[in-house]
Amino acid sequence: MTIKKQKVQRFGKKTALTLNVSYTCSIMAFAFAMFCFFYLDIKGAIFQILLIFSVLNSINTLLFFRHRRLELMYNIMSVLAFVTNLALCMYSGGINSPFTSFLVIIIFAGYATNGFYGNLWLGIVSVTAVLLYYISRSGIMFTDEVSEGVIDEFNFFFLLFLIVLLGGVFGRLLNKNNEKMYKAKKELIQRDEEKAVMLKEIHHRVKNNLHVVNSLLRIQSRNIEDHEVKMMFKVAQSRIVAMARLHEKIYNTNNLKHIDVNDYFKLLINDLINSYNIETKIVLDLSIDEAKISIDSLLPLSLIINELISNSLKHAFNEMDTGRIEVKLRNEGNKNYELIVGDNGKGVASNLFSTTLSSTGTKLINTFIKQLSGSIDLLEGKKGTHFRILFTDDKA
């Protein structure tokens, strides 16, 4: 394993990138200092400033391995780079110095860290540029150590410095990071697709298993003559079918978070009406607002509807030629919903959901209402029986 890979695995990509940039800045500053001293015969402030930066930044980088605080190392490096560049500008032409372009890199490095540091250095560098401009206009300037005879070589070497730093270090490292991010994103998409397929397959198998259970109950109930016991089997079957319908709907949808509530409720209620096969003709009044209800909330909600409509089909329409079942879901905003389930039958006692009652269906409804963090009330003044359920879908 290479040292670079070990560094990435040990510290992370962002830290490894910052360390590489810091190393390169120190090495290039030292090389530029030697170039100025031996080739350009610049042995004054420029040489000393570059050398001091190289040494101090190397110490700063080495200290990181002791305190392990990347932000501290970055801030010290940025301040060192800024002060160094400002001093170099004053000794190499002021606003006309090639080192002014290096100030932009400090801003770029700031934004590479986070938005706060990027904005901070943007403001500092902008003010500095204005000050350098007015200092140059006023004639106040330190000794320009870059003579006319070596200015071309000085600018050329500084250009190479920028090319190596920006193209060879920043560019290549950012490109590698972008490639890794693209690869990681592609792998995440592939995993999400695989997970979606797996989840749909799970829902499909759950649906099949529930239908098997339903078939077993139906076969078992054939030999039962007691009407009450047979009705208990039928109620149990309707609950199982309601759950199976939901899993079937999830399997057939492309969105595993939300499904078409309108179609699902219509299928669920028609299944109930067909399964009870009562002599009364049932007219369904279904009104569903556009809603994105989570699957976690949809299961208890559908079982509540199953219990209420099953009760209507069993008791509300005796000796009636035509009956009406009403299901209305209203989206009140902020994930709050109002559900009305009712019929135009004989009506029920107003204390149906009293805690003193022990009906299995009533207990189930109360349990499902708690799961939805909702409430249920019997609406007065309407023919038949109408319930209003208020709930909040926090999981949507």
C-alpha positions as CSV (number, residue, x, y, z in Angstrom):
1,M,0.0,0.0,0.0
2,T,1.4,3.4,-1.0
3,I,2.0,6.2,1.5
4,K,-0.7,8.3,-0.2
5,K,-3.3,5.6,0.3
6,Q,-2.2,5.0,3.9
7,K,-2.7,8.8,4.5
8,V,-6.2,8.8,3.0
9,Q,-7.3,5.8,5.0
10,R,-5.8,7.2,8.2
11,F,-7.0,10.8,8.0
12,G,-9.7,10.9,5.4
13,K,-9.8,12.5,1.9
14,K,-10.2,16.2,3.0
15,T,-7.3,16.0,5.5
16,A,-5.1,14.2,3.0
17,L,-5.8,16.9,0.4
18,T,-4.9,19.6,2.9
19,L,-1.7,17.9,3.9
20,N,-0.6,17.4,0.3
21,V,-1.3,21.1,-0.5
22,S,0.7,22.1,2.7
23,Y,3.6,19.9,1.7
24,T,3.7,21.3,-1.8
25,C,3.5,24.9,-0.7
26,S,6.5,24.4,1.7
27,I,8.6,22.6,-0.9
28,M,7.7,25.0,-3.7
29,A,8.4,28.0,-1.5
30,F,11.8,26.6,-0.6
31,A,12.6,25.8,-4.2
32,F,11.6,29.3,-5.3
33,A,13.8,30.8,-2.5
34,M,16.8,28.7,-3.7
35,F,16.1,29.8,-7.3
36,C,16.0,33.5,-6.3
37,F,19.2,33.1,-4.2
38,F,21.4,31.1,-6.6
39,Y,20.0,31.9,-10.1
40,L,18.4,35.4,-9.9
41,D,20.8,36.7,-7.2
42,I,17.9,37.9,-5.1
43,K,19.3,37.5,-1.6
44,G,17.3,40.1,0.4
45,A,13.8,40.1,1.8
46,I,12.2,38.0,-0.9
47,F,14.6,35.1,-0.3
48,Q,14.2,35.4,3.4
49,I,10.4,35.6,3.4
50,L,10.1,32.5,1.2
51,L,12.5,30.6,3.4
52,I,10.8,31.6,6.6
53,F,7.4,30.6,5.1
54,S,8.8,27.2,4.0
55,V,10.2,26.5,7.5
56,L,7.2,27.8,9.5
57,N,4.6,26.0,7.3
58,S,6.6,22.8,7.5
59,I,6.6,23.0,11.3
60,N,2.8,23.8,11.2
61,T,2.3,20.7,9.1
62,L,4.3,18.5,11.4
63,L,2.5,19.8,14.5
64,F,-0.7,18.6,13.0
65,F,0.3,15.0,13.7
66,R,0.5,16.0,17.3
67,H,-2.7,17.9,17.8
68,R,-4.7,16.4,14.9
69,R,-6.8,19.5,14.5
70,L,-7.1,20.1,10.8
71,E,-8.9,23.4,11.1
72,L,-6.1,24.8,13.3
73,M,-3.5,23.7,10.8
74,Y,-5.4,25.2,7.9
75,N,-5.9,28.5,9.7
76,I,-2.2,28.9,10.5
77,M,-1.3,27.9,6.9
78,S,-3.7,30.5,5.5
79,V,-2.5,33.3,7.7
80,L,1.2,32.4,6.9
81,A,0.4,32.3,3.2
82,F,-1.4,35.6,3.4
83,V,1.3,37.5,5.3
84,T,4.0,36.0,3.1
85,N,2.2,37.0,-0.1
86,L,1.5,40.5,1.2
87,A,5.2,41.0,2.2
88,L,6.4,39.5,-1.2
89,C,4.1,41.9,-3.0
90,M,5.6,44.9,-1.2
91,Y,9.1,43.8,-2.3
92,S,8.3,42.8,-5.9
93,G,6.2,45.5,-7.4
94,G,3.2,46.1,-5.2
95,I,-0.1,45.8,-7.1
96,N,2.0,44.7,-10.2
97,S,3.7,41.8,-8.4
98,P,2.9,38.3,-9.7
99,F,2.4,37.3,-6.1
100,T,-1.0,39.1,-6.1
101,S,-2.5,36.2,-8.1
102,F,-1.5,33.9,-5.2
103,L,-4.0,35.8,-3.0
104,V,-6.8,34.3,-5.1
105,I,-5.6,30.8,-4.2
106,I,-6.1,31.6,-0.5
107,I,-9.8,32.4,-1.3
108,F,-10.1,29.2,-3.3
109,A,-8.6,27.1,-0.5
110,G,-11.0,28.8,1.9
111,Y,-14.0,27.8,0.0
112,A,-12.6,24.3,-0.4
113,T,-12.7,24.1,3.4
114,N,-16.1,25.6,4.0
115,G,-18.2,28.6,3.1
116,F,-17.4,30.6,6.2
117,Y,-13.6,30.6,5.5
118,G,-14.2,31.3,1.9
119,N,-16.3,34.4,2.6
120,L,-13.8,35.5,5.2
121,W,-10.8,35.4,3.0
122,L,-12.8,36.9,0.1
123,G,-13.4,40.0,2.2
124,I,-9.8,40.1,3.5
125,V,-8.2,39.7,0.1
126,S,-10.5,42.2,-1.5
127,V,-9.6,44.8,1.1
128,T,-5.9,44.0,0.7
129,A,-6.1,44.4,-3.1
130,V,-7.6,47.9,-2.7
131,L,-4.9,48.8,-0.1
132,L,-2.1,47.5,-2.4
133,Y,-3.6,49.6,-5.3
134,Y,-3.7,52.8,-3.2
135,I,-0.2,52.2,-1.7
136,S,1.2,51.8,-5.3
137,R,-0.6,55.0,-6.4
138,S,0.7,56.9,-3.5
139,G,4.3,56.0,-4.2
140,I,4.8,54.3,-0.8
141,M,6.7,51.1,-1.5
142,F,9.4,48.9,-0.1
143,T,12.5,48.3,-2.2
144,D,11.6,46.4,-5.3
145,E,14.2,43.6,-5.3
146,V,13.2,42.3,-8.8
147,S,15.4,44.2,-11.2
148,E,14.5,44.7,-14.9
149,G,17.2,42.2,-15.9
150,V,15.6,39.2,-14.1
151,I,11.9,40.1,-14.0
152,D,11.1,37.8,-16.9
153,E,12.8,34.8,-15.3
154,F,11.2,35.8,-11.9
155,N,7.7,35.9,-13.5
156,F,8.3,32.7,-15.5
157,F,9.4,30.7,-12.4
158,F,6.4,32.1,-10.4
159,L,4.1,31.0,-13.3
160,L,5.6,27.5,-13.1
161,F,5.0,27.6,-9.4
162,L,1.3,28.4,-9.9
163,I,1.0,25.7,-12.7
164,V,2.5,23.0,-10.4
165,L,0.4,24.1,-7.4
166,L,-2.9,24.6,-9.2
167,G,-2.7,22.1,-12.0
168,G,-0.4,19.5,-10.5
169,V,-1.7,19.5,-6.9
170,F,-5.1,21.2,-6.6
171,G,-6.3,20.1,-10.0
172,R,-5.2,16.5,-9.9
173,L,-6.4,16.0,-6.3
174,L,-9.7,17.6,-6.9
175,N,-10.1,15.5,-10.0
176,K,-9.4,12.3,-8.1
177,N,-11.8,13.4,-5.4
178,N,-14.5,14.1,-8.1
179,E,-13.9,10.7,-9.6
180,K,-14.2,9.0,-6.2
181,M,-17.3,11.0,-5.5
182,Y,-18.8,10.1,-8.8
183,K,-17.9,6.4,-8.3
184,A,-19.4,6.5,-4.8
185,K,-22.6,8.2,-6.0
186,K,-22.9,5.6,-8.8
187,E,-22.4,2.8,-6.2
188,L,-25.1,4.4,-3.9
189,I,-27.5,4.6,-6.8
190,Q,-26.9,1.0,-7.7
191,R,-27.3,0.0,-4.0
192,D,-30.6,2.0,-3.8
193,E,-31.9,0.2,-6.9
194,E,-30.9,-3.2,-5.5
195,K,-32.5,-2.3,-2.2
196,A,-35.7,-1.2,-4.0
197,V,-35.8,-4.4,-5.9
198,M,-35.2,-6.4,-2.7
199,L,-37.9,-4.4,-0.8
200,K,-40.4,-4.9,-3.6
201,E,-39.6,-8.7,-3.6
202,I,-40.1,-8.8,0.2
203,H,-43.5,-7.0,-0.1
204,H,-44.4,-9.5,-2.9
205,R,-43.6,-12.5,-0.7
206,V,-45.4,-11.0,2.3
207,K,-48.5,-10.4,0.1
208,N,-48.3,-14.1,-1.1
209,N,-47.9,-15.4,2.5
210,L,-50.9,-13.3,3.6
211,H,-53.0,-14.7,0.8
212,V,-52.0,-18.2,1.8
213,V,-53.1,-17.4,5.4
214,N,-56.4,-16.1,4.0
215,S,-56.9,-19.2,1.9
216,L,-56.3,-21.4,5.0
217,L,-58.8,-19.5,7.0
218,R,-61.4,-19.7,4.2
219,I,-60.9,-23.5,3.9
220,Q,-61.0,-23.9,7.7
221,S,-64.3,-21.9,7.9
222,R,-66.1,-24.1,5.4
223,N,-66.8,-26.8,8.0
224,I,-68.1,-24.4,10.6
225,E,-71.8,-24.1,10.9
226,D,-72.0,-21.6,13.7
227,H,-72.8,-18.2,12.0
228,E,-71.1,-16.2,14.7
229,V,-67.9,-18.2,14.5
230,K,-68.0,-18.1,10.7
231,M,-68.4,-14.3,10.9
232,M,-65.3,-14.1,13.1
233,F,-63.3,-16.0,10.4
234,K,-64.6,-13.6,7.8
235,V,-63.6,-10.5,9.8
236,A,-60.1,-12.0,10.3
237,Q,-59.9,-12.7,6.6
238,S,-60.8,-9.1,5.8
239,R,-58.0,-7.8,8.0
240,I,-55.5,-10.1,6.3
241,V,-56.7,-9.1,2.9
242,A,-56.4,-5.4,3.8
243,M,-52.7,-5.9,4.7
244,A,-52.1,-8.1,1.6
245,R,-53.6,-5.4,-0.6
246,L,-51.2,-2.8,0.8
247,H,-48.2,-5.0,0.2
248,E,-49.5,-5.8,-3.3
249,K,-49.9,-2.1,-4.0
250,I,-46.3,-1.4,-2.8
251,Y,-45.0,-4.2,-5.0
252,N,-46.7,-2.7,-8.1
253,T,-45.6,0.9,-7.5
254,N,-42.3,2.6,-8.4
255,N,-42.4,4.8,-5.3
256,L,-41.7,2.8,-2.2
257,K,-42.3,5.8,0.1
258,H,-45.7,6.8,-1.1
259,I,-48.5,5.1,-3.1
260,D,-51.6,6.2,-4.8
261,V,-54.0,6.4,-1.9
262,N,-57.1,6.9,-4.0
263,D,-56.7,3.6,-6.0
264,Y,-55.6,1.7,-2.9
265,F,-58.7,2.7,-0.9
266,K,-61.0,2.0,-3.8
267,L,-59.5,-1.6,-4.1
268,L,-59.6,-2.1,-0.4
269,I,-63.3,-1.1,0.0
270,N,-64.5,-3.0,-3.1
271,D,-62.7,-6.1,-1.8
272,L,-64.7,-5.7,1.5
273,I,-68.0,-5.2,-0.3
274,N,-67.4,-8.3,-2.5
275,S,-66.3,-10.5,0.4
276,Y,-69.4,-9.8,2.5
277,N,-71.7,-10.2,-0.5
278,I,-74.7,-8.7,1.2
279,E,-78.1,-8.4,-0.6
280,T,-78.1,-4.6,-0.2
281,K,-76.8,-2.7,-3.2
282,I,-73.8,-0.6,-2.0
283,V,-73.0,2.8,-3.5
284,L,-69.5,4.0,-2.8
285,D,-68.9,7.7,-2.2
286,L,-65.1,8.1,-2.3
287,S,-63.4,11.5,-2.2
288,I,-59.6,11.5,-1.6
289,D,-57.4,14.6,-1.7
290,E,-54.0,14.4,-3.2
291,A,-51.8,13.2,-0.4
292,K,-48.4,11.6,0.2
293,I,-49.0,9.3,3.2
294,S,-46.2,7.2,4.3
295,I,-46.5,3.4,4.2
296,D,-46.0,3.2,8.0
297,S,-49.1,5.4,8.5
298,L,-51.1,3.8,5.6
299,L,-51.2,0.3,7.2
300,P,-53.0,1.3,10.4
301,L,-55.1,3.7,8.5
302,S,-56.3,1.0,6.1
303,L,-57.0,-1.3,9.0
304,I,-59.2,1.4,10.6
305,I,-61.1,1.8,7.4
306,N,-61.4,-2.0,7.2
307,E,-62.9,-2.3,10.7
308,L,-65.4,0.6,10.2
309,I,-66.6,-0.5,6.8
310,S,-66.8,-4.2,7.9
311,N,-69.0,-3.0,10.8
312,S,-71.2,-1.1,8.4
313,L,-71.6,-4.1,6.0
314,K,-72.5,-6.4,8.9
315,H,-75.0,-4.2,10.8
316,A,-76.0,-0.9,9.0
317,F,-77.9,-2.0,6.0
318,N,-80.3,-4.7,7.2
319,E,-83.6,-4.6,5.3
320,M,-82.3,-1.8,3.0
321,D,-82.4,-2.1,-0.8
322,T,-79.6,0.4,-1.3
323,G,-76.9,1.6,1.1
324,R,-74.2,4.2,0.8
325,I,-70.7,4.1,2.2
326,E,-68.7,7.3,2.4
327,V,-64.9,7.6,2.6
328,K,-63.4,11.1,2.5
329,L,-59.8,12.0,3.1
330,R,-59.0,15.7,3.4
331,N,-55.4,17.1,3.4
332,E,-55.3,19.9,5.9
333,G,-51.6,20.8,5.3
334,N,-48.6,20.4,7.5
335,K,-49.0,16.6,7.4
336,N,-52.4,16.8,9.1
337,Y,-55.3,14.8,7.7
338,E,-59.0,14.4,8.3
339,L,-60.7,11.1,7.4
340,I,-64.5,10.6,7.3
341,V,-65.8,7.1,7.2
342,G,-69.6,6.6,7.3
343,D,-72.8,5.0,6.0
344,N,-76.5,5.9,5.8
345,G,-77.6,2.9,7.8
346,K,-79.3,2.4,11.1
347,G,-76.6,4.2,13.3
348,V,-74.7,3.0,16.4
349,A,-74.5,4.0,20.0
350,S,-72.7,7.2,20.7
351,N,-70.4,5.5,23.3
352,L,-69.1,3.0,20.8
353,F,-65.4,3.9,21.5
354,S,-65.8,4.0,25.2
355,T,-62.9,2.3,27.1
356,T,-65.5,0.2,28.9
357,L,-66.4,-1.6,25.6
358,S,-64.4,-4.8,24.9
359,S,-65.2,-5.4,21.2
360,T,-62.1,-6.7,19.4
361,G,-62.7,-4.3,16.5
362,T,-63.1,-1.4,18.9
363,K,-59.8,-2.3,20.6
364,L,-58.0,-2.6,17.3
365,I,-59.3,0.8,16.1
366,N,-58.2,2.5,19.3
367,T,-54.8,0.8,19.0
368,F,-54.4,2.0,15.4
369,I,-55.5,5.5,16.3
370,K,-52.7,5.6,18.9
371,Q,-50.2,4.5,16.3
372,L,-51.3,7.5,14.1
373,S,-51.2,9.8,17.1
374,G,-54.7,10.7,16.2
375,S,-58.3,10.9,17.5
376,I,-61.7,9.5,16.5
377,D,-65.1,11.0,17.0
378,L,-68.7,10.0,16.2
379,L,-70.3,12.8,14.1
380,E,-73.7,13.8,15.3
381,G,-76.6,15.1,13.2
382,K,-76.0,12.9,10.1
383,K,-78.1,10.0,8.9
384,G,-76.5,6.7,9.7
385,T,-73.1,6.5,11.3
386,H,-70.1,8.7,10.4
387,F,-66.7,8.8,12.1
388,R,-64.1,11.5,11.9
389,I,-60.5,10.5,12.3
390,L,-57.9,13.3,12.7
391,F,-54.2,12.2,12.4
392,T,-50.7,13.5,11.6
393,D,-48.4,11.6,9.3
394,D,-45.0,12.5,10.9
395,K,-43.3,9.8,8.8
396,A,-44.2,11.3,5.5
